[in-house]
Each structure stands twice: as structure tokens, then as C-alpha cells.
Amino acid sequence: MEKIFLIDDDEGLIHFLSRFFERKGYEVTTCLSGPEAVRIIQHESFDLILLDYKMPESNGIDILTRIRAAQVKTPVILMTAYGSTDIAIEAMKRGAYDYLVKPFERKELSRIVSEALQVNRQMKEIVRLPDAEPDGRPLPISGELQIIGNSKKMQEVYKLIGQVAESDVSVMITGESGTGKELVARAIYHHSTRKDKPFIAINCAAIPENLFESELFGYERGAFSGAERTHIGKIERCNGGTCFLDEIADMSLSTQAKLLRVLQEGEFERLGGSQTIKVHVRIIAASNKDMEMEVRQGRFRADLFWRLKIITIHLPPLRERTEDILLLADYFLSRFSREYAKSVRYLSEAARKKLKTCPWPGNVRELENCIRRAILITTGDFLSEDHFIFSAQEEGKPLSRLSREQLMDRLRIKLEAIIPEVLHLSEDGIHANIMEMVEETLIRMALKECGGNQVHAAKLLGISRNTLRHRLKKMEEKSLLS
């Protein structure tokens, strides 16, 4: 359970926020005094801190400075009734993640808190390079993720990570979807000199083009209709840290030009602003496309491409490192057995043979979800070949003859195949409706598969619990309106 620390001398607001976050499943600790809060932080760790700007003994900026010295990796959100730009800028300079203006809008509060907690998870969840037991099997450690693979191609990847992690240069990671590009980016971050500074991952394909520039670089109050406060962009929040831009080929040419300026000059302006903001951010980019082809066809700037491509790390598809399949399967089995409190201990020989011969078009992500689903549905202490049904083997069967588990596998692979295509299409109503229908269907099936347990359903879908709750709320609102 994630822990939130509330620091404010307003007992009424503390009571409201405590109930608000506890209903969402967070553990909440409260404090009415800044100096006392600093003492608590020295002996207890938190996942997020909400700090009031104006308190009797000292202001929030001073407390923020002391918190940063004691617990550098925990995101801090400054709360203030004085919504001036000066306070926001000063808060960001002192290391705040963002700020909130009282009175809060619940939607805005939930959004900022959810984003900050996601950043906290990415910063604190360590990604390790291989560390094996004597028999060669991976050794899963609670609270850590591990890159798995003993193949020659993966050994080359580890060597490159070690060589570039501390050099502070831009890195381009290439490879098919599901090969683990974000995991490599996070490994570079955790082994770099910036490991105590922010790490923010951004999926360039998941943010609509008309919103992407403002999300990345922020905007000033009044920059456009609805811009009621200064918004701090992700690049500015990441100052001093590492920014991972996944699917960078989907970034518009105008935003590419602004990113190039950040890389070359270390500066930018917020949307609607004239003040130049200085930043020092390490960029790690990734794409599953042929970037040189994107450059030749005019969809990606050549100068930005060569600026990003100082070091390139290519991740091989799973079919090109088949000797790693069973290592990965054993790792996921140990990890998910512990995570779901299951007593699954091993894979049968027939299951191991079946996994080894599958082509895995979805790469490591597909294998991971396959093991996860098998562990969720099994009642014994091992996984047999019958626990693994692959869509390609069942393609000829009518839907009426497929089990719930087989339907889930088929729908997941279909969805993973169409998501990139749908995201690249124009934002017309037909395509939006198709995507919405597919998403809702998958969510309902996942919840049914997991007996209504939202935590397990979110893990099965590969999204956070808060994201699933947000989707369910949208589905409920849509149902009420229809």
C-alpha cells in the first residue's frame, strides 16, 4: 500500500484529504507542523508528500529544502492558496514535483497525485542486471526488477549499459514492442550519476498531438482557453534527472524542434511564455520503428536523430535469443508466485518445451503476461502445458468453443497488435469509438477473470491500479449518460 504524508496546519483540510486518499486505498500519515514533519521523515519513508506553503512556524519552501536534504527521491507537491507564478517557480527550483492551488479540484488533485506516485515507483523500483544462483536461474528480489538473459546478444546489451550509464550522454534504444526498452532505460538511470534525481517516462504515442507540447514543456496561465494556472511540464519537473521518451518517432516535427533546443542549448519556453527556462536533463529515447527510414521520409528531423543517436542500444526479439526463454519463464514464475501469494514452484517439462517452441510475436511482454495469467488461474503447485494456450494455435476455432482463458489470450494479442495502429490514426470519432469499445471489453474480461479483484485485473492488463480505476469511472459515467 502506497503511503502519503500530509503536512498542513489546517485540520479541516487534513481531515478532508485523509478521507479522500484513504478511500482510494492509500495509507495516510498527517502532521500539523513543518519542523515536526521533518523529524518524522528522518525516521519513516513515504511515497508522496503533500506540503502546505504557508504555516505558522516556517513556510513550505523552507520545509521543502529540509525534506529534500533528508529524503531526496520522494516527490513533494506544494499546496498553496497563493497561486502566484513566483511561488511555483521557486518550488520547482527547490525540487518540488508540482504545486496545487487551494481550493482543490478533485480531478486535478487525483491527476497530479497519480502522476507523482507513478514517478515515485519508477525512481524507487531498482532495475538490476543479471545476478544468478549457482544453477543459473535468476534470483528475484522483492522491490526490484531484473533484466534477464544469458544469451550473447543480451551480454552485449549489458556491456553497453555499463559503458554509457555514467557518461551522461543521450541514448537511443531500438527494438520491437515488448522487448524491454523501458527496463533498459531505467537500468541506465539507476546506474547513472543522476540516480537520486527524477526519472520520468513519457509515451509519445499515448498523448494526443495537440496536448503533447504543453505536457512536455508546460504552459503559462492564459496561454489558451482553460489555462487557469501555470502548468509545469515534464521536462522542467525532470530538471537534473533523466527523461525517457518512448515511441519518440510519434513526436510531431514542431515538438522535435523544441526538444532539439533542449539538447543543444539546455533551454526552452513554456507555451504562451516568453521567459527562457534553463534545464539540464538527460534524454533517453526509444522506438520500435526504423528511425533512419523515418528520417529519410521526412517524419523525423535528421539533426535531432543524430543528436539522440550518440549511443544506440538494440534489443533483440525473443525469437533471436531462445536460450533466454526458460530463464525468463522461471523468473516470472518466481516473481508472480510471490506477488499473488501462490504456491506455484515449477514448470513441468512439457510446459517448458511448449514455451521454448513458441515464436512469441509479443516478445518478453507476451511471455510475462502468459506466465502471469497461468499463475492466476492455477490451483496447484506447478504449471503444466495445459495452462498455456496461444492464440495462433486456437485461431481456427470458433469463439463459442474457446474457454474464457483462451478468449483472454486471443483478445490480448489482438489488442496489442491494433493499439499502435489505432494510435497513429487521425482522431476521428469512428476510430476513437473502436478503441474505446476494445478497451472496455478487455477491462470487463480482466475483471471477470480475476473475480472482480481490481489489483489483480490491473496487473493482468499491464496498467496501474489508479489507471484502471480511472477507466472504470469513465465507463460508469458513460453508462449513466446513455
Buried (B, 14 or more C-beta within 10 A) or exposed (E): EBBBBBBBBBEEBBEEBBEBBEEBEBEBBBBBBBEEBBEBBEEEEBBBBBBBBBBEEBBBBBBBEBBBEEBEBBBBBBBBEEBEEEBBBBBBEBBBBBBBBBEBEEEEBBBBBBBBBBBBEBBBEBBBBBEEEEEEBBEBEEEBBBBBBBBEBBEEBBEBBEEBBEEEEBBBBBBBBBBBBBBBBBBBBBBBEBBEBBBBBBBBBEBEBEEBBBBBBBBBBEBEEEBEBBBBBBBBBBBEBBBBBBBBBBBBEEBBEBBBBBBEEEEBBBBBBEEEBEBEBBBBBBBBBEBEEBBEEEBBBEEBBEBBBEBEBBBBBBEEBBEBBBBBBBBBBBBBBEBBEBEBEBBBEEBBEBBEEBEBBBBBBBBBBBBBBBBBBBEEEBBBBEBBBBBEEBEEEEEEEBEEBBBBBBBBBEBBEEBBEBBEEEEEEEBEEEBBEBBBEBBEBBBEBBEEBBEBBBBBBBBBBBBBBBBBEEBEEEEEEE
